[in-house]
Amino acid sequence: MTPPPRLVPRTAAALSERRARLDALLARLSGSPSGETLHDLRVALRRIAALARLTGDAPRKGSGRALRIAARDLRRALSTRRTEDVARSLLLRRFRRDPRRRPVAERLAARLAREGDPGPSPARTRALLARLRRAFTRREVALARLHDPINGTADKGNEKGLAKNVRRRLCRAAKQLQAAGVPGPAGLHPARILARDLRYGLEFTGTAMPAPAALVPLLIDFQDTAGAAHDLSELVALVRRLAGPFCEGDGTPGGGVPLDEILRLGLGVEGDAGQFDMTAFSLRLSNGANAVSRLHAETANDTWEPILGTRAILGITNGIHTPTWVGRATRELFERHLDADLDDLDGPTDAAHFWERVGRVPDRDLWEAHQYQKLELAVFGRQRLRSQLARHGESPATLLELDSALDPAILTIGFARRFATYKRAQLLFTDMERLRRLVWSADRPVQFVFAGKAHPADRPGQQVIQAIFERSRSAELRGRVFVLEDYSMRVAKLLVRGVDVWLNNPRRPLEASGTSGMKAAANGIVNLSVLDGWWDEGWTGDNGWAIGGRVTNPDEGAQDWADALDLYRILEDEVVPRYYERTAAGLPREWLTLMKRSMATTIWRFSTTRMLHEYAEQLYLPAAGVDLSGPTASRRQLVTEAG
């Protein structure tokens, strides 16, 4: 649909004028942050807000209003934010839970008052600029859509180009703002938070530099088993340049933090002075750290033992938010037969532990609920496959064949996650002839569904997806192996509810935890996985299958071959026969027993409710000085009250 003629010249002129005023804004941000510069910035923001009102006819609902609000908030912050507001905000956010640190806030407020009003706080200013940046991008896209001469929708390339241009200009503005004397936010990495707190402690408490382990009560959630690429700087000069302005002290009372001490705290396990390891820096300065599974904790402690000394990284296994991932049919089944409340897994009575009674669910009701969720996946999958194959140029005859794709009567195995090479998504295709016989069996066929994404910078991971897609369109596997593109939370929900088996075959022990198998198990899906991450502690022998064992071969090629052979053996001799073995009533009795055991052993043990209990009891409350030496009952009550 062509946009109304009266709008096109108006918005075209507004777009051109807007770009000119944005350039003017960027020019005003250069130089020192004097009062005159801030005044000019306020004027520029008023003009941008007026421009947003001028072009208020854009089709993207609310985009003009978002731009006006963002500009208004930033203008008000520049105009009215006072010293006492900065001190009060700091007091409330950083010191309200610890009265012992209140004098720090008072000294800071006094220092700010002596130095005069600093204007807006740096964090607040940068947050508002980020908000304004998002509004600019949204507005740019909305205006671009007005100029499509065909149907009023923007060409994707043009839309991305315009958005990229705005982002580039605003990034330049943020850099100029920082060069003008407004530092950026501390960021999310715990190492940066620790360095900032160390600096504040020396500047405002008037004490000498303490021992590293006693600096701040920060707890880090440990994710890496080795120095990650984003954590390891090969050039200490870069750290000196970035941290130098903040760490120029000598470690004496009130003298600031010496930069050499920061570099020493960042030495990795190899002790290479030419590298700065932010994980090692965080471990040295925090009083608690945790891994995200028991096996992960073992691996992490082995890796970081030279830095940890007598301390240990705790293993607190990840969990899932059960109400989000359990399908509607399965949830209704729990509520009808077990009086379950998925929103309250830690109820005060034993009756709340419904997973312990899941064996009472009638087999037929469980099977019907599962078949309903398989049908939901089939309906969605056929639509998605038609859309993506039509985009790839497949013929109408090929698209018609998809009416029978993802047959719910066939054993369906799912594999969906981030496509990293260590997850070995291609392991299934090691022996193509054996796989072909498996999927095209006349009386016991099998079908596989793959989904997921690779990191934009992970070229090997992207090549894995491409290779699997090409396999799925080959004559040998076409119609039995499917790849669902555009992976999202919606696709993930349908998969973890609608397949029969959840496949996971990472290279042990590189999987920190993994949660997709937990989501599937809560729906009664049976896991078939390498004993890595959460499955190393979740497998009980009767709730799924384990590929390989707990001993790994240092020869990765040999280990991959052995795991592939074991995967084929389990599928041919155990999974397929058990699924297709039916009673006179047409029910797979043994399979339903597996499904019930899968639910009973995972719903509580791998839930976020249990996970938060452990975080509070093992990390947060001890860090706050709470004594948890009492009986378990009192500890649970304490955790519940704290939460």
N, C-alpha and C positions, 0 to 999 in steps of 0.2 A: 504494500500500500504506500503510495507516494505521500509524503507529508504535506500539510496545507501550504500553499505557496506563500502565504503571508509570513510563515515562520522561517523559511529558508534564508532569505537575506538578513532577517533580523538576527538569527542565531549565528550566521556566518560572520557578520560584523562583530557580534558580541564575542565570538571565539577569538577573532583577530585582536580585538581590544584587550581581551583577557590575557592573551599571551604577552602583549606589550606591558601590561601592568604587572604581570608576574616577573618579567625581566626587571622592571623598576624595583620590585620588592627585593629581588636578589641583589641588586646594586646597593640598596639601602642597608643590607645586612653586612656589607664589607666594612672594614675599619674597626675602630674601638667601640665598645658598647657605651657610648656617652649618652647623656640625657637627650641630646639632639637626635642621635640615631634612633633611640627608642621612640621618640616622638614621631619621627618619619615612619617608623615601622607601624605605629598605631594608625597613622593616616593611610598607609598603604592597605592595611587590613580593612579599614572602613570602606575603601574603594572596592576591594574584592567582595566584601559583603554586599555592597550596592550592585556590583556586577552580577552577583548570584541572583539578586532579585530581578534584575533586568532580563536575564535569560531564564526566567522561571517557567517557560513553556516547554522545557525539555521533557521527553517522554518518560525518563527514569524517575519514578515517583520518589519524592523526598530528597533528590540529589542536591537541588538548590538550597533547600532548608538545611541539610547537613553541612554544606559549605558555609552558610551564614552563621550557624551555631558555632562551628569550629573557629571561625574568624573572631566571633564575638567573645568566646571564652578566652582565646589567647590575648585579645586586646584588653579584656578586664584583668587578666593576670598581670600583664605588663603595667597596668595602671594602678592597681589597688593592692597587690600583694605586699605586705609589710614584714618587717623584721620579726615582730611578735608572732605573725602567722607561721613563718618558717620554724621558729623555735617551738611553737605549740605543736605543729605537725610532727616535728622530730620527736618531741616528748611522747606524744601519743603512740606513734608508730614503733619507735625503737626501744622505749624505756618503760612503757606502762606496765609490763609484766615483771619488771625487776626493780623494786624500789632502791636497791643498792646503786643503780646506775643513774638515778634521778639527778644527783649533783652534776653529772656530765652534761645533761641537758641544760641545767641552770647556768653552768659556766659558758656553754656555747651561746646561750641567749645573751648573757652579759657581754661576751666578746663581739657578737653581731651588733649589739646596741652601741658599743664603743666605736665600731668601724662605720656605723651608719647603715642606712637601709640599702641592702644589696639588690632590691628589686625582686623579681620572681625567682623561686628556687630553680636550680638547673634541671632537676628531674622533672618538675612540673612543666617548665618551659619546653623541654624536649618531648614530653608526652603530648602536650598540646600541638606542637609542630607535627608530630606523627599523625595525630588525628586530622589536622588540616591537610596533611599530605594525602591521606586516604580520601578525604572529601574532594580534593583536587582531581585525583584519579577517577573517582566515580563520576564527577561532573564532566570530565573530558570524554569519557566513554558515552555518557548520555548525549552530549552535544554531537559526537561523531555519528551516532545513530540517526540523527536528523538529516544527515547529508547523503544517505544512501539513495540514489535516484531510482532504485528498483522497488524495494519493498519496505523502506524505512528502517532496516536493520543494518548495523555496521558490518562492513567487510572485516573478517577476523584479523587479517594482516594489518589493515589500517587501524583498527581498534587497539591492537597490541602495540603498534608503533606510537600512537598518540599517548597511550598510558605509559609506555616506556619513556617517552620524551618528558612527560610531567614528572615521573619518578626521578629521572636523571637531574632535572632542574632542582627538584626539592632536596635531593641528596646533596647537591652542590650548596644549596642554601643552608642545610644543616652543618656542612663542613665549614662554611664561612662563619656561621654562628659560633661554632666551636673555636675557630681561629680568632674570633673576636673576644674570646675570654670566657665563654660559657661551656664548661666541660660536659661531656656526655654522661649518660647514666652508667651505673656500675655494671650492668649486664646481668646475665643469668648464671654464669659459671661461678661455682662456689669459690674458686681461687680469687676472683676479682672481689667478691664480697669479703673474703678473709683479709685481703690486702687493705681494703678500705677500712675495715674495722680495726686492723692493727694500727693504721695511721691515726684514726680518730682516738684510739686509746692512748697513744703516746702524746698526742697534741693536747688533749683536754683533761686527762686524768693527772698529768704531772708525775707519772711514774716512769721508772726505767723499763727497758724492754724486757718482758717476761719470758719464761720458758715457752717454747712453741706449743706444747700440749695444753697449756693453761690460758691461751690467749682469749678465745671466745667460745661460747657453748654452741658452736655450729655443728650440725649433723649433715653428712652428705650421703646421698643415695648413689652408691657406687655402681657404675654401669659398664666400665671397661675392664677387661682382663689383662690388657697390655696398653702401653702408651699409644693413644689414638692419634691419627694424623692431625686432627684439629687441636690437640693438646700439646703437641711437641714442636717447639720452635728450634730450628737448627742454628739460628743466628741469635746469640745473646744480645747483639747490638740492637736488634729489634725490641727486645724487652727493655733495654736501657733507654731507648728513645721514647717508648710509650710510658714506662713507669717512672722514668727519671723525674718529671715535674712533680710527681706525688711522693717520691721517696728520696729526699735529699738530706735527710737528717743523719745524726751520728749515734742514735740509740740512747742518748742521755735523757733524763726527765725533761719532757717538753721539747726535745730536740728533733723529733721526727724519726723516721725509719731509714736506716742506711740501705742503699740499694744493693750493696754487696751481700747483705744479710738476706734480702729477698731472693737474690740469685742462688745463694747457698741453700735456701729452703726449697728451691725448685730443681735441685739435682735429682736426676732419675736414678733407677736402680743400678745403672751402669756407672754412675758417677762421672759422666762426661760433662765437663764444665762448659762445653760449647753448646749444650742443649738445656732448654728450660721445660721441665715436665710439670704441667699444671695439675695433673692428678697427684703426683708426689707432693707438690706444694700444698694441695688441699688436705691430703692425708696427714701431713705433719702439723697442720694448724687446727684441725678439727679434733673434737674429743669423742667422736663417734662416727662410724661409717658402716654401711650395710651393703651387701650384695643382694641380688634379686632372686636367688634360689640357693639351696644348700650346696649343690655342686658348684655353682658360681662362686660361692664363698670359699670353697676349698681351692679352686683355681686362683682366685684373687689373692688369697693369703699366701699361696706359694709364690705368686708373681711378685708381690710387694713386701715379702718378709724382711728384706734389708731395711725398709723404711718403717715398717710397723713396729719392729722390735718385739716387745712382750704383748703388745696390743693385738687385737684380731678384728677382722672385718666380719660382722655378723651376717648370717644368712636369713633374710626375711623374704620368703617367696612371694612373688607377685600374685595378685588375685584379680577377679573380674567382678563387675557390677552385675550380679545375676539377673535382676529384673530387666535389664537392658537387653540381654542376649538370649534369654529363654523365650522360645516362640509362644505365640498366643495359645495354640492348641495344647502344647505341653503345660503351659501355666494353668490353663483351665483344668487340665487333668489333675495336677497337684492340688488345686483348690477343691475340686469336687471329691476326690478320694482321700486326701490326706489333710484337708483343712489347712493348707499351707499358706504362709504369708511371706512371699519372696522379699518384701520390703523390710522384714524384721527377722533376719536369720539368727540373731542372738537373743531371742526372747527369753524371759526369766524361767520358763517352765520347760520340762522335757518334751511336752507336747509340741513345742515350737520346732523341734528338731525333726521335721517331716522327712528328711532324706534318709533317716534311719528306718523308716517304714515304707520306703518306696517299693519294697517287694510285695506289698499288699495291692498294688495297682493291678487290675485285671489285665491279662495279656492282650486280649482283643482290644480293649480301650487304648492301651499304649500303642499297639500296632496301627490302629486307625489314626491316632493323633500323628504318629510319625509319617504315615502315608500322606496325610493331608499336607504336612510341611514339605514333603518331597514333591507333591503336586504344585505347591506354590513356587518352588524353585524351578520346576519344569516350565511352567507358564512364563515366568519372568525370563528364564534362560533362552527360550525360543524367541521371544521378542527381541532380546538383546542381540542374539546371534543373527537374526534377520537384519537388524539395523546395521551391525558392523560389517557383515558380509556384503550387504548391498553397497556399503561405502567402499568396500574393497573391489567392487566391480563384478561380483559373482552373477551368474545368469539367473533368470527367473526360475528355471527348473531346479537349480541348486537351492534356491530359497524355499521352494515348495517342499523339498526333502526335510527341512527343519521342522515340519509339523510333527514328525515322529522322534525328534531329538530329545535326549534326556528323559527317556521312558522311565516313569516311576517304578515299573516292575523289575527293572534291571538293577543289580548291585552297583551303587554309585559311590565313587571314592573321590574326595575333595582334597585339593591342595591350594591354599590361598594364603599369601603372606608377602612380605617384602622380598623381592628377588635379588638376594645377594648370593655370590658364588658359593660361599660356605654352606648355604642351605641345600645345595645339590638337587635342584629341581629336576635336572636331567637324569638323575640316577635311574628312574623308572625306564628310560629308553636305552639302557646299557645293552640289552639283548633284544633286538627288534623282533626276531622270529618268535621268541618265547612270549613276548608281549602280544604279538599279533594273535597267537593261538589263544591266549588268555581272554582277550577282549571279544573275539569272534567265536567263542564256544557256542555251539548250537543250542544246548540246553541250559548252560550256566554262563551267560555273557556278563561282561564287566564294562563299565564306562567310567571315564575320568574327567573331572572338571578342574581346570587350572584358572587362577585369577591372582592378581597382584600387580605391584608396580616396583620398578627399580628406582633408586635415587637418580635424580637428573644428571649427576656427575659420574655415576657408576656405569661406564660403558660395558664392562663385562656382564653386569647384571642385565642390562638391556639386551645384550646379545643372547642371553639365555632365554628371555621371553620370546625373542624373534625365532630362535631355533625351535622352541616348543610349538609356537604357532605354525611354523612350516611343517613340523611333524603332524600336527593335528589336521592339516589339509592334504596330507599324503594319501595315496591310494590304500596303504596298509591300515591306517588308523582313522581315516575320515568317517565320521559318524559314531565313533566310540571315544574319541579324545576331543575335548572342547576347551577353548580358551575364551573366557569372558573378559572383555576389555573394559576400560574406564572403571577400575576397582574403586569402590567407595564403601562407606559403612553400611549402606543399604545392601550392597552385594554381599558383604561379609556376613550380615545377619542371615540372609537367605541361605548361604552356603553352610554355615555352622548349624543350621536347623534342618536343612533339607538333604544332606548326603547321608550315607550309611556308615562310612569309614572316613576318619580324618588322618591323612598321611602327612608325616613330617620326618624328614631324613637328613638333618644337618650333620656336619662333620663334628663329632664329639671331640673336645668339650667347648666348642665355640658358641653354642647357644646359651646366652645368659639366663633366660627364663622361657620366653614365649608364652603367649596367652590364648592364641587361637584354639589350641587343643582343649583348654579349659572351657571355652565357650561352647565348643562342640559337645564335650562330655556332659555339660549341664543339661543338654537336650537329649541325652541318651545316645549320642553318636559315639562309636567305638574308636579309640585311638590306635593307630598303627605307627609307631614312632621309634626313632633311635633313643636310647637312654641318655638323654641330654636335657639340660634345662629343667623345667618343672616335671617332665615325665620321669626323670631319674628317681624322683621321690614319689611321684603319683602312681606309678605302675605297681600293682599288687599281685600280678600273676593271673588274676581272674577278671580283670576289668578292661582288657585290651591285649595288644601284642607289642613285644619289644624287638626291634631289629638289631641284630648283633648282640654284643655284650658290653661290659664296662671296661674291657681292656682294649686299647686302641693300638693300631699298628703305625709306627712312625712313617712308614711308606704310604703316602696318601693314595697312590694308585692301587696298591694292594688292598688297602682298607675299603676303598670305593667298590672294588670288584667283589670283595667278600660281603659287603653290605647289600649290594645288588642281588647277589645269589640268595642271600637270606630273605630279602624282600620277596623275590619270586617264589621261594619255597613256602613262605607264610601265606602268600596269596593263594597259591595252588592247593596247598594241603590243609589249610586251616580256615582262612577267611571265606573263600568261595563255598566250600562244602557246608560250612555251618550256616551261612546265610540262606542257601537254597534248600536246606533240609527242612521239610514241612510236616506238620501233623495232619491227621485226617481232616481237621478243621481249617487247614490251609495256613496255620501260624508257624513261624520259625521259632519254636520253643527255646532252643538253646541260644539263639541270637537275642531273644528278648531278655533272657537271663543276663547276657553280657550288657545289654543296654541298661538294665536296672543297676547292675554293679557299677557301671560307669557313672551313673548319676549319684549313687549312694556314697561313692568314695571321693567325689570331687566337689559337690555343691557347696559344702561348708569349707572344706580344707583349702580350696582354691578360690575363695571369695574375697572381695575387698573388705568385708566385715572382719573376717579373721585376720587379714593382713593389717588392718588399722589397729586391731587389738595388739598385735605383736609390735608394731611401730611404737605405740604408746607405752607399752610395758617394758620393752627392751631398749628403747632409745629416748623418746621424748620426755617421759616422766623422770627417768634417772637423770637426764641432763638438767631438768628443773629442780633437782634435789629432793624428789619425792622418794620416800622409803617404800620399797615394794617387797620387803622381806616377810610380809604377813601371808596368810593363807590365800589360796587361789581365789576363793569366793570374794574376799575383800578386794583383791586386785581387779577382778572383773567389775565390781561395783565402782571402783575408783576410775577405771578406764571409761566406763559408761558415763559417769558424771563429768569427766574431763572432756569427753567428746561432745 
